[in-house]
Amino acid sequence: MIDVRVPDEQEGTKAVVRAWLKKVGEAVAVNDPLVELETDKVTQEVPSPASGVLSEILLDTDDTAEPGALLARIDPHGASQSIAESKPAPAPAQVQAPMLDSSSTRELRLSPSVKRAILQHGLDPAGISGTGRDGRITRDDVDRYVASGAKPAPRQGSAFVGGDIAHDRMRLKIAENMVRAVSDAPHVTALFEADFSAIAAHKKAMAEKGVKLSYTAYIVKAAAEAMCVAPAINGRWEEDRIAVSPTINIGVGTALGEKGLVVPVVKDAGSLSLEDIGRKLEDLTARARNGQLAAADVSGGSFTISNHGVSGSLLAAPIILHSGQAAILGIGKLEKRVVVREIGGQDAILIKPMAYVTLTIDHRVVDGHQTNAWLTRFVEVIEGWS
């Protein structure tokens, strides 16, 4: 028998088995995806180390998967058999057993991630077939149900439904990181505003050429340009020094609805063109929302952007620093505002697409003059785009 083990290195903590992609008795080839593991940051596939037949599963869906733990065994000389022979289907009463009391949304046997997904999509678990141990509903069952286009069950009475929501791994990790960041680093925030007229014009011109770009791509590029005037913004605090990263690796906060957020990283953004940044962001964002980010996609960031304006916020300050970083840029809602500009020596009242921009810094690493110099340059790049 050949052992299949949890990878020793993973991004995040407390990995669990999210879904098995093969069943006992199925034939597998080398590097075939066998199982999905989920941490607080990413979902990763574990490939088959050999060809053969999946003979035994040791960790079921929602089981904790410690690094090095035995996941399954593969028989390299085995003959595949039908699913019915390898693993009897659960009785209908087990498969259809509801995991919540639908009248009160009281938790019975749902894992935290499954309960959060059900509440997020407004589903009735009584209508979801469970394929886990003893007919339990797994996160994969919920995902398949949502992907099938099934409509949520109508809510009874008021649209508001109260009740407890169990913590999942991502929420616990977010809480841990936030408390540690505030405890370790003295946060100070500076506020500027930026006129996005030049960006809007360039974005429109690029679209007419068939190149679709998001505002975030421009923001990433401008942030990388601004590092030249204050390199320590791209650094971090160490006990004996300020360590400035040799590359500008910019993380972009990506909301995942009720599940929380992840921060995929655009590596070496300073050396990339605007179009390259746009393509990388499109790919990272799509995979983040589909739960397909790899560990390398969310590691190694030296600076972070939080575009909270996309959800309507004009201003958020301070924004909590990402662990091991000296600064985080906040972008508020882009909206038309009345501004005063001098034209031909005379003041004029104009309407411009404006947004507040903030830079929250670790005051151990940088001071006010570096913070303001960085923001000044960032706004210059945004407003002078050509």
MOURWO-V333121 format. One record per residue. N is the residue number from 1. PHI is phi in whole degrees, 0 to 359 (NA if undefined). OMEGA is omega as a letter, one per 20 degrees, with the letter a starting at -180 (* if undefined). NEAR is the number of other ideal C-beta (glycine too) atoms within 12 Angstrom. Layout:
N | PHI | OMEGA | NEAR
N | PHI | OMEGA | NEAR
//
This chain:
1 | NA | r | 19
2 | 249 | a | 25
3 | 280 | r | 22
4 | 246 | a | 39
5 | 241 | r | 26
6 | 294 | r | 31
7 | 305 | a | 26
8 | 291 | a | 13
9 | 248 | r | 15
10 | 209 | r | 31
11 | 271 | a | 29
12 | 111 | a | 33
13 | 233 | r | 21
14 | 53 | r | 28
15 | 291 | r | 36
16 | 228 | r | 37
17 | 282 | r | 40
18 | 273 | a | 39
19 | 198 | r | 36
20 | 273 | a | 39
21 | 266 | r | 26
22 | 232 | r | 33
23 | 244 | r | 30
24 | 303 | a | 29
25 | 98 | a | 25
26 | 277 | r | 29
27 | 284 | r | 28
28 | 228 | r | 34
29 | 247 | r | 20
30 | 304 | r | 17
31 | 73 | r | 13
32 | 297 | r | 23
33 | 298 | a | 23
34 | 259 | a | 38
35 | 207 | r | 40
36 | 258 | r | 33
37 | 250 | a | 44
38 | 239 | r | 46
39 | 250 | r | 37
40 | 290 | a | 34
41 | 246 | a | 40
42 | 220 | r | 37
43 | 248 | a | 42
44 | 230 | r | 34
45 | 267 | r | 28
46 | 256 | a | 37
47 | 277 | r | 25
48 | 287 | r | 32
49 | 280 | a | 24
50 | 202 | r | 26
51 | 273 | r | 20
52 | 155 | a | 29
53 | 233 | r | 30
54 | 290 | a | 39
55 | 265 | a | 30
56 | 203 | r | 26
57 | 249 | a | 29
58 | 265 | r | 23
59 | 243 | a | 31
60 | 272 | r | 28
61 | 304 | a | 36
62 | 76 | r | 37
63 | 285 | r | 29
64 | 290 | a | 22
65 | 240 | r | 37
66 | 286 | r | 21
67 | 307 | r | 21
68 | 86 | a | 15
69 | 292 | a | 24
70 | 281 | a | 22
71 | 270 | a | 39
72 | 197 | r | 38
73 | 230 | r | 26
74 | 243 | r | 38
75 | 267 | a | 27
76 | 292 | a | 21
77 | 246 | a | 14
78 | 283 | r | 23
79 | 255 | a | 15
80 | 292 | r | 23
81 | 223 | a | 18
82 | 290 | r | 15
83 | 297 | a | 18
84 | 296 | a | 11
85 | 286 | a | 15
86 | 279 | a | 23
87 | 206 | a | 22
88 | 302 | r | 14
89 | 290 | r | 17
90 | 294 | r | 19
91 | 298 | a | 12
92 | 307 | a | 11
93 | 297 | r | 12
94 | 284 | a | 21
95 | 298 | a | 24
96 | 267 | a | 20
97 | 298 | r | 25
98 | 291 | a | 30
99 | 260 | r | 35
100 | 231 | r | 28
101 | 284 | a | 17
102 | 297 | a | 23
103 | 280 | a | 15
104 | 230 | a | 15
105 | 52 | r | 29
106 | 282 | a | 18
107 | 288 | r | 23
108 | 247 | a | 21
109 | 224 | r | 25
110 | 262 | r | 35
111 | 289 | a | 36
112 | 304 | a | 29
113 | 292 | r | 41
114 | 290 | a | 40
115 | 297 | a | 35
116 | 296 | a | 29
117 | 294 | r | 37
118 | 294 | r | 41
119 | 292 | a | 30
120 | 300 | a | 22
121 | 266 | r | 28
122 | 65 | a | 25
123 | 262 | r | 34
124 | 260 | a | 28
125 | 298 | r | 37
126 | 297 | a | 22
127 | 264 | a | 28
128 | 253 | r | 37
129 | 283 | r | 28
130 | 265 | r | 38
131 | 248 | r | 30
132 | 280 | r | 33
133 | 301 | a | 21
134 | 59 | r | 19
135 | 77 | a | 25
136 | 294 | r | 31
137 | 281 | r | 43
138 | 257 | r | 40
139 | 298 | r | 40
140 | 295 | r | 34
141 | 298 | r | 36
142 | 295 | a | 42
143 | 299 | r | 31
144 | 295 | a | 20
145 | 296 | r | 30
146 | 294 | a | 23
147 | 295 | a | 13
148 | 287 | r | 15
149 | 86 | r | 9
150 | 297 | a | 19
151 | 275 | r | 13
152 | 299 | r | 22
153 | 293 | a | 22
154 | 296 | r | 12
155 | 280 | r | 16
156 | 267 | r | 13
157 | 70 | a | 10
158 | 296 | r | 7
159 | 289 | a | 10
160 | 275 | r | 10
161 | 237 | r | 22
162 | 274 | r | 12
163 | 124 | a | 16
164 | 282 | r | 15
165 | 239 | a | 23
166 | 296 | r | 22
167 | 293 | r | 21
168 | 259 | a | 32
169 | 296 | a | 34
170 | 295 | a | 36
171 | 296 | r | 24
172 | 296 | a | 23
173 | 291 | r | 30
174 | 301 | a | 28
175 | 298 | r | 18
176 | 299 | a | 21
177 | 294 | a | 30
178 | 295 | a | 23
179 | 296 | a | 15
180 | 294 | a | 17
181 | 297 | a | 28
182 | 291 | a | 19
183 | 288 | a | 14
184 | 274 | a | 24
185 | 243 | r | 30
186 | 284 | a | 20
187 | 274 | r | 31
188 | 226 | a | 27
189 | 239 | r | 30
190 | 248 | a | 35
191 | 238 | r | 26
192 | 235 | r | 31
193 | 226 | a | 29
194 | 228 | r | 42
195 | 267 | a | 31
196 | 265 | a | 36
197 | 300 | a | 26
198 | 295 | r | 23
199 | 296 | a | 35
200 | 300 | r | 25
201 | 293 | r | 20
202 | 293 | r | 28
203 | 300 | r | 28
204 | 294 | r | 18
205 | 297 | r | 16
206 | 292 | r | 23
207 | 297 | r | 15
208 | 294 | r | 12
209 | 269 | r | 12
210 | 90 | r | 9
211 | 253 | a | 21
212 | 268 | a | 18
213 | 231 | r | 32
214 | 269 | r | 31
215 | 299 | a | 36
216 | 299 | r | 36
217 | 299 | r | 37
218 | 295 | a | 38
219 | 295 | r | 45
220 | 299 | a | 47
221 | 297 | r | 36
222 | 294 | r | 40
223 | 296 | r | 47
224 | 296 | r | 39
225 | 297 | a | 31
226 | 290 | a | 39
227 | 298 | a | 39
228 | 298 | a | 20
229 | 273 | a | 25
230 | 209 | a | 33
231 | 302 | a | 28
232 | 296 | r | 32
233 | 301 | r | 44
234 | 267 | a | 41
235 | 245 | r | 29
236 | 206 | r | 33
237 | 276 | r | 26
238 | 238 | a | 15
239 | 299 | a | 9
240 | 246 | a | 6
241 | 189 | r | 12
242 | 258 | a | 22
243 | 265 | r | 19
244 | 262 | a | 25
245 | 295 | r | 31
246 | 288 | r | 16
247 | 237 | a | 22
248 | 263 | a | 37
249 | 252 | a | 37
250 | 257 | r | 47
251 | 275 | a | 42
252 | 238 | r | 44
253 | 300 | a | 39
254 | 234 | a | 38
255 | 286 | r | 23
256 | 242 | a | 30
257 | 67 | a | 20
258 | 290 | a | 20
259 | 286 | r | 35
260 | 125 | r | 29
261 | 209 | r | 35
262 | 231 | a | 42
263 | 232 | r | 46
264 | 294 | a | 41
265 | 245 | r | 40
266 | 273 | a | 42
267 | 284 | r | 31
268 | 51 | a | 24
269 | 299 | a | 41
270 | 295 | a | 28
271 | 260 | a | 19
272 | 263 | r | 25
273 | 283 | r | 20
274 | 301 | a | 32
275 | 295 | r | 21
276 | 297 | r | 23
277 | 298 | r | 37
278 | 300 | r | 30
279 | 294 | a | 21
280 | 295 | r | 32
281 | 296 | r | 38
282 | 299 | r | 24
283 | 293 | a | 22
284 | 296 | a | 37
285 | 295 | r | 30
286 | 298 | a | 17
287 | 289 | r | 24
288 | 296 | a | 33
289 | 283 | r | 20
290 | 262 | r | 19
291 | 67 | a | 33
292 | 244 | r | 25
293 | 289 | r | 33
294 | 269 | a | 27
295 | 302 | a | 27
296 | 294 | a | 20
297 | 286 | a | 34
298 | 241 | a | 38
299 | 244 | r | 26
300 | 84 | a | 28
301 | 291 | r | 39
302 | 246 | a | 39
303 | 200 | a | 50
304 | 227 | r | 46
305 | 243 | r | 48
306 | 242 | a | 40
307 | 268 | a | 40
308 | 286 | r | 31
309 | 294 | a | 31
310 | 295 | r | 25
311 | 257 | r | 17
312 | 106 | a | 13
313 | 281 | r | 22
314 | 286 | a | 22
315 | 201 | r | 25
316 | 224 | a | 27
317 | 203 | i | 26
318 | 282 | r | 28
319 | 266 | a | 36
320 | 294 | a | 33
321 | 294 | r | 41
322 | 287 | a | 39
323 | 305 | r | 30
324 | 79 | r | 30
325 | 235 | a | 43
326 | 263 | a | 44
327 | 202 | r | 53
328 | 217 | a | 45
329 | 264 | r | 52
330 | 248 | r | 40
331 | 244 | r | 46
332 | 274 | a | 33
333 | 297 | r | 25
334 | 275 | a | 33
335 | 212 | r | 21
336 | 286 | r | 16
337 | 225 | r | 22
338 | 279 | r | 13
339 | 228 | r | 22
340 | 253 | r | 14
341 | 231 | r | 18
342 | 267 | r | 11
343 | 232 | a | 11
344 | 61 | r | 7
345 | 82 | a | 7
346 | 239 | r | 9
347 | 288 | r | 11
348 | 226 | r | 14
349 | 264 | a | 13
350 | 234 | r | 17
351 | 251 | a | 15
352 | 228 | r | 26
353 | 283 | a | 28
354 | 242 | r | 31
355 | 212 | r | 38
356 | 282 | r | 31
357 | 234 | a | 48
358 | 237 | r | 38
359 | 234 | r | 46
360 | 262 | a | 40
361 | 236 | r | 42
362 | 277 | a | 36
363 | 291 | r | 24
364 | 287 | a | 22
365 | 266 | a | 36
366 | 229 | r | 38
367 | 250 | a | 22
368 | 298 | a | 16
369 | 293 | r | 16
370 | 290 | r | 31
371 | 299 | a | 36
372 | 290 | r | 26
373 | 296 | r | 26
374 | 296 | a | 42
375 | 296 | r | 37
376 | 301 | r | 25
377 | 293 | r | 29
378 | 301 | a | 42
379 | 294 | r | 36
380 | 301 | r | 23
381 | 295 | a | 32
382 | 299 | a | 39
383 | 282 | a | 30
384 | 253 | a | 20
385 | 298 | r | 29
386 | 215 | * | 13
//
